[in-house]
Amino acid sequence: MRPKLRRFASHRRLVFAIRKAVDPMLADSRHATYTAAERPKTARSRKVAMDTPEVLYQAKRFRVERVTQLSADGSRHSKDVVRHPGAVAILPILDDGRLCFVEEFRVAVQERLVELPAGTLEPPEAPEKTALRELAEETGYRAARIEHLTTLCMSPGILDEKMYVYAATGLTPGTMALEAGEDIRVRHLTWQEALEMVRDGSIRDAKTVAALLYYDAFRRAI
């Protein structure tokens, strides 16, 4: 065999070896074909079978379930997960460019944290309506415009909560409407001040850090 043909044949064998390693169905034939339904499921597309969950605890805004995951090899694994209706976080941007935050005592961590206004969804209320309502209740501001920025999975190892993040502009000040037990103070910060507080750890609430960095990276320069 001529050198060029030998190199070509060697290249084809290498390509086939790689394809076979990636796709086991090619082991039977170099020209194997199959439909989309026959194609092996990838990790991204595979759905994991679950038994009927056992409710361990039902709270006002969430519940804890024990689920049994049925793996592809037939083994079974129990996992405890928190079911949550979802929530919203709002990045309020004033006409002068400053941002509006809330400072609130969080019982779970026993600290006052600087955060963006946020709140739990109340189905069937749409997330954008929840965002407008929570913004008004926690800060007093009414927004003329609201824009969905991104959706965050808050702690997918144990929790199914999705956080819908919005930017609110065209703000008009008004009266706050706090719930019983809420102790919220409104704070206004420049972008530079807010980002410096993220850098030095003064702002460490996860949704707030994610929303600030997302907007600063992808929307602020537009």
Buried (B, 14 or more C-beta within 10 A) or exposed (E): EEEEEEEEEEEEEEEEEEEBEEEEEBEEEEEEEEEEEEEEEEEEEEEEEEEEBEEEEEEEEBBBBEBBEBEEEEEEEEEEBBBBBBBBBBBBBBEEEBBBBBEBBEEEEEEEBBBBBBBBBEEEEEBBBBBBBBBBBBBBBBBEEBBEBBEBEBEEEEBBBBBBBBBBBEBEEEEBEEEEEEEBEBBBBEBEBBBEBBEEEEBBBEBBBBBBEBBBEEBEEE
